[in-house]
């Protein structure tokens, strides 16, 4: 008889290699689908998988058929119209506008090939554009962290988890319980034999012989009780419980004036997504608040935050006033960890930038855990940048960086949230 042992690394998932090969082959189509999903998804829904549709023409495989070789001629009976060498006109019809009755043709057409990306695969394609190192990808795609906690004892487990004291205690109790009656009879028999011998009974007396036989039998029976039995073994039981988390609120502030085009908004959204995933690893509950502003600020939903079109000037202080009001009314009393991410192209009304700095230094920064400002522009720093650069002198938990292309998002993010020296 032949035994086959499968030691391949993918274990039971035999199609893992084929799936990876398929993902590599259609990487361009999958990245396009992921890009469309990012634009249409909510920030808080970014961690789910995605259904990807690939046109049939892209997944078609070459096929081989058998045909006659060389030059050959055939004679078809019933030909009364054509002779050898005649040219046949192209058949009329075709190229219609798609109107007409249903046909009776049995020609089959194929639908597009649709498959679903897993959560890990979707996140890997999302992080690829941000140029994250592999270690950071692994950390951000990780699921909820758990810790081991003792929860009593089990009767089965691995040898490394045997609880010696509890097992020996159980074995001692079992030996006492199982041998209790025999041990009592043994003591009675030994006392009775000792009494008879002191009274002068001969050794060949039938009663003495029977007592000796009974004592020997009871000794043998007690010695047959095992010192420890598999039934006595107890194993330490450990269960996984979620690590205790606290709650946080993430404020997304974005300039939606005429100078912020769709490309800048898409870059800002990717930065907000990365911040949300970063906070998700540290907090169990996260509220997301969207504040958009031009000359006036408003709290909106995510759809309006990223896709509503506005024009006109920019007054950043209106967003900071609204931010302070929301914190005071809904996220105060020290029960929330507040994080603020502000994205702008740097344009602002000149007299307003000084007011923004004063609001940050005196009012907002003492109420938040971290405030980050990213300026999405390829031009020189604007007046808002110059005023914001003075805030870290008063509050070290304020950080600011500049983003030019989507590839700069992760380096900027890493610089903003790097560990500070103690």
C-alpha positions in Angstrom: 0.0 0.0 0.0 1.2 3.5 -0.9 0.9 6.4 1.5 1.1 10.0 0.3 2.2 12.6 2.8 1.5 16.3 1.8 4.1 18.6 3.4 3.3 21.7 1.3 3.4 24.9 3.2 -0.1 26.0 2.3 -1.5 23.0 4.2 -5.2 22.4 3.6 -5.7 25.4 1.4 -4.5 23.7 -1.8 -5.7 26.5 -4.1 -3.6 29.3 -2.3 -0.8 29.1 -4.9 -3.3 29.3 -7.8 -5.1 32.2 -6.2 -1.8 34.2 -5.8 -0.9 33.5 -9.4 -4.3 34.7 -10.5 -4.0 37.9 -8.4 -0.5 38.6 -9.9 -1.8 38.1 -13.5 -4.8 40.5 -13.2 -3.1 43.0 -10.8 -4.0 46.0 -13.0 -7.7 45.2 -13.2 -7.8 44.5 -9.4 -6.0 47.7 -8.5 -8.5 49.7 -10.7 -11.4 48.0 -8.8 -9.8 48.8 -5.4 -9.3 52.4 -6.4 -13.0 52.7 -7.4 -13.9 51.0 -4.1 -11.8 53.5 -2.0 -13.6 56.4 -3.6 -17.0 55.0 -3.0 -16.5 53.6 0.5 -16.9 55.0 3.9 -13.7 55.5 6.0 -15.1 53.2 8.7 -15.9 50.5 6.1 -12.5 50.3 4.5 -11.5 47.0 6.1 -13.9 44.8 4.3 -13.3 42.8 1.2 -14.4 43.7 -2.3 -16.0 42.0 -5.3 -14.0 42.4 -8.4 -15.3 42.0 -12.0 -12.9 41.1 -14.8 -14.1 41.3 -18.4 -14.3 38.0 -20.3 -11.8 39.2 -22.9 -9.2 39.5 -20.2 -9.6 36.0 -18.8 -9.9 34.2 -22.1 -7.5 31.3 -22.6 -6.0 30.3 -25.9 -7.4 27.1 -27.5 -6.1 24.7 -30.1 -8.1 23.0 -32.8 -7.4 20.4 -35.4 -7.5 21.3 -39.1 -6.4 19.8 -42.4 -2.8 20.5 -43.3 -1.5 21.7 -46.6 -3.6 22.7 -49.7 -6.7 20.7 -50.3 -9.9 20.9 -52.4 -13.4 19.7 -51.7 -16.4 19.0 -53.9 -19.8 19.9 -52.4 -22.7 18.4 -54.3 -25.7 20.6 -55.3 -23.7 23.7 -56.4 -25.4 25.3 -59.4 -24.3 28.9 -58.9 -20.6 29.1 -58.4 -17.5 27.8 -60.3 -13.9 27.4 -59.2 -12.3 30.8 -58.7 -15.5 32.8 -58.3 -15.6 35.5 -55.6 -18.4 35.4 -53.0 -20.0 38.6 -51.9 -20.1 39.5 -48.3 -23.5 38.6 -46.7 -25.9 41.5 -46.1 -27.0 42.6 -42.6 -25.1 43.0 -39.3 -24.1 46.2 -37.6 -27.7 47.1 -36.6 -28.7 49.4 -33.8 -29.8 46.6 -31.5 -33.5 46.7 -32.3 -35.5 43.7 -33.5 -37.1 40.6 -32.3 -35.6 37.9 -30.2 -33.7 35.3 -32.2 -33.6 31.6 -31.9 -29.9 31.2 -32.1 -28.2 28.8 -29.6 -25.0 30.9 -29.5 -24.0 31.4 -25.9 -22.3 34.5 -24.4 -20.3 34.7 -21.2 -20.7 37.0 -18.3 -17.8 38.9 -16.7 -15.7 36.9 -14.2 -16.5 38.0 -10.7 -14.6 37.0 -7.6 -14.2 38.4 -4.1 -11.1 39.8 -2.5 -10.6 38.9 1.1 -10.0 41.6 3.8 -6.2 41.0 3.8 -5.9 41.1 0.0 -8.0 44.3 -0.2 -5.9 46.0 2.5 -2.6 44.9 0.7 -3.7 46.5 -2.5 -4.8 49.6 -0.6 -1.4 49.9 1.2 0.6 49.3 -2.0 -0.1 52.8 -3.3 0.9 54.3 0.0 4.3 52.5 -0.1 4.0 51.0 3.4 6.8 48.7 4.6 5.7 45.0 5.0 5.9 45.2 8.8 3.4 48.2 8.9 1.1 46.4 6.5 1.0 43.4 8.8 0.3 45.5 11.8 -2.5 47.5 10.2 -4.2 44.4 8.6 -4.1 42.5 11.9 -7.4 41.6 13.6 -8.4 42.4 17.1 -5.7 41.7 19.7 -6.4 39.2 22.5 -4.6 38.3 25.7 -4.5 34.9 27.5 -6.3 34.7 30.8 -6.5 31.7 33.2 -10.0 30.1 33.5 -9.8 27.1 35.8 -8.7 23.6 34.8 -9.4 21.1 32.0 -9.2 17.3 32.0 -7.4 17.4 28.7 -4.7 19.5 27.2 -1.0 19.5 26.2 1.7 18.1 28.6 3.2 21.6 29.0 0.0 22.8 30.6 -0.2 20.1 33.3 -0.9 21.5 36.7 1.3 19.3 38.9 -0.1 20.3 42.3 -3.8 20.0 41.2 -3.1 16.6 39.6 -1.3 15.1 42.7 -4.1 16.4 44.9 -6.7 14.7 42.7 -4.6 11.5 42.7 -4.4 11.4 46.5 -8.1 12.0 46.8 -8.8 9.1 44.4 -6.5 6.7 46.2 -8.2 7.6 49.6 -11.6 7.1 48.1 -10.9 3.9 46.2 -8.9 2.2 49.0 -10.9 3.4 51.9 -13.0 0.3 52.6 -10.1 -2.1 52.0 -7.8 -0.1 54.3 -10.4 -0.2 57.1 -10.8 -4.0 56.7 -7.1 -4.4 56.7 -6.7 -2.6 60.0 -9.5 -4.7 61.5 -7.9 -7.9 60.3 -4.5 -7.0 61.6 -5.9 -6.1 65.0 -7.9 -9.4 65.2 -4.8 -11.4 64.2 -2.7 -9.7 66.8 -5.3 -10.4 69.5 -5.4 -14.1 68.6 -1.6 -14.5 68.6 -1.3 -12.7 72.0 -4.0 -15.1 73.3 -1.7 -18.1 72.3 -3.5 -19.3 69.2 -1.3 -21.7 67.1 -0.1 -20.5 63.7 -1.9 -23.4 62.0 -5.2 -22.4 63.5 -7.8 -22.1 60.6 -8.9 -18.6 61.8 -5.2 -17.4 61.9 -4.6 -18.8 58.4 -7.7 -17.2 57.0 -6.8 -13.8 58.6 -3.3 -14.0 57.1 -4.7 -14.8 53.7 -7.2 -11.9 54.0 -4.4 -9.5 55.1 -2.2 -10.5 52.1 -5.2 -10.1 49.7 -6.0 -6.6 51.1 -2.3 -5.5 50.9 -2.2 -6.7 47.3 -5.4 -4.9 46.5 -4.2 -1.6 48.0 -0.8 -1.9 46.1 -2.7 -2.4 42.8 -4.2 1.1 43.1 -2.1 3.3 40.7 -0.3 6.2 42.3 -1.6 8.5 39.5 -4.1 7.8 36.8 -4.8 9.7 33.5 -8.1 10.5 35.1 -6.3 12.5 37.8 -4.5 14.8 35.4 -5.6 18.4 35.4 -4.5 21.0 32.8 -4.4 24.7 33.2 -7.1 26.3 31.0 -6.5 29.6 29.3 -8.9 31.5 27.3 -8.4 34.5 25.0 -10.2 37.7 25.9 -10.1 41.0 24.0 -7.7 43.6 25.4 -9.5 46.3 27.2 -9.8 49.4 25.0 -11.0 52.9 25.5 -12.9 55.2 23.1 -11.7 57.8 20.8 -13.1 60.4 18.4 -11.4 61.3 15.1 -12.1 64.7 13.6 -11.5 65.1 9.9 -11.3 68.7 8.8 -10.9 69.6 5.1 -10.9 72.7 3.0 -13.4 72.4 0.2 -13.0 75.7 -1.5 -12.5 76.1 -5.2 -8.7 75.5 -5.0 -9.2 71.9 -3.5 -9.7 69.8 -6.6 -10.7 66.1 -6.7 -7.1 64.9 -6.8 -6.3 66.7 -3.5 -9.5 65.4 -1.9 -8.6 61.9 -2.9 -5.2 62.3 -1.3 -6.8 63.7 1.8 -9.2 60.7 2.0 -6.3 58.2 1.8 -4.6 60.1 4.7 -7.8 60.0 6.8 -8.2 56.3 6.1 -4.6 55.6 7.2 -5.2 57.6 10.4 -8.5 55.7 11.1 -6.7 52.3 10.7 -3.9 53.5 13.0 -6.4 54.5 15.7 -8.4 51.3 15.2 -5.5 49.3 16.5 -5.5 51.2 19.8 -9.2 51.9 20.5 -12.2 49.6 20.5 -14.7 52.4 19.8 -14.0 55.2 17.4 -16.4 58.0 16.4 -15.6 59.9 13.2 -16.7 63.5 12.8 -16.4 65.3 9.4 -16.1 69.1 9.3 -15.8 70.8 5.9 -15.2 74.5 5.4 -14.8 77.3 2.8 -15.8 80.7 4.1 -18.1 78.9 6.6 -17.8 75.5 8.3 -20.4 72.7 8.7 -20.5 69.2 10.2 -21.6 66.9 7.3 -21.7 63.2 6.5 -18.9 61.4 4.7 -20.5 61.5 1.3 -21.0 65.2 1.4 -17.6 65.7 3.0 -15.7 64.2 0.0 -17.9 64.7 -3.0 -19.9 67.9 -2.5 -18.6 70.7 -4.8 -18.0 74.2 -3.4 -16.3 77.4 -4.7 -15.2 80.7 -3.1 -12.7 81.8 -0.6 -11.3 80.1 2.6 -11.7 81.0 6.2 -10.1 78.2 8.3 -11.0 79.7 11.7 -14.7 78.8 11.0 -13.8 75.1 11.2 -11.7 75.5 14.4 -14.6 77.3 16.1 -17.0 74.5 15.1 -14.4 71.9 16.3 -14.2 73.5 19.7 -18.0 73.7 20.0 -18.4 70.0 19.1 -15.8 68.9 21.6 -17.4 70.9 24.4 -20.9 69.7 23.7 -20.4 66.0 22.8 -16.9 64.8 23.6 -15.8 66.6 26.7 -15.6 65.5 30.4 -12.4 63.6 29.8 -14.2 60.5 28.5 -12.9 60.6 24.9 -9.5 60.7 23.4 -9.7 63.3 20.7 -7.6 63.2 17.5 -7.8 65.9 14.8 -6.5 65.6 11.2 -6.7 68.7 9.1 -6.1 68.7 5.3 -5.8 71.8 3.2 -3.9 73.3 0.2 -2.7 76.1 2.5 -4.8 78.9 1.1 -6.5 81.1 3.7 -7.6 84.7 4.2 -4.5 86.6 5.4 -6.0 88.1 8.6 -7.6 84.8 9.5 -4.4 82.7 9.8 -3.3 84.6 12.9 -6.6 83.9 14.5 -6.2 80.2 13.7 -2.9 80.0 15.5 -4.4 81.7 18.6 -7.4 79.3 18.6 -5.1 76.3 18.5 -2.7 77.5 21.1 -5.2 78.8 23.6 -8.3 76.8 23.1 -8.1 73.6 21.1 -4.7 72.0 21.8 -5.3 71.6 25.6 -8.4 69.5 24.8 -7.0 67.0 22.2 -4.5 64.2 22.4 -3.0 64.9 19.0 -3.5 67.4 16.2 -2.0 66.8 12.8 -2.0 69.2 9.8 -1.1 68.2 6.3 -0.8 70.6 3.4 -1.5 69.1 0.1 0.3 71.2 -2.5 3.4 71.2 -4.7 4.0 75.0 -4.3 5.7 77.0 -1.6 4.3 77.2 1.9 1.3 79.5 2.4 0.5 81.9 5.2 -1.4 79.3 7.1 1.7 77.1 7.2 3.8 80.0 8.6 1.3 80.5 11.4 0.9 76.8 12.2 4.7 76.3 12.4 4.6 78.4 15.7 2.1 76.1 17.4 4.6 73.2 18.3 6.6 75.7 20.4 3.7 75.8 22.8 2.2 72.3 22.3 4.5 69.4 21.3 1.6 67.2 20.4 0.9 69.3 17.3 2.5 68.0 14.1 2.5 69.3 10.5 3.8 67.9 7.2 3.5 68.5 3.5 2.1 66.1 0.9 2.8 66.4 -2.8 1.9 63.0 -4.3 0.0 59.9 -2.9 3.3 58.2 -2.5 4.2 60.8 0.2 1.3 59.9 2.4 2.9 57.1 4.4 6.3 58.8 4.9 4.4 61.9 6.1 2.2 59.8 8.3 5.2 58.0 9.8 6.9 61.3 10.5 3.7 62.6 12.1 3.1 59.6 14.4 6.6 58.4 15.1 7.5 57.6 18.7 8.7 60.6 20.6 11.7 60.2 22.9 10.9 60.1 26.6 
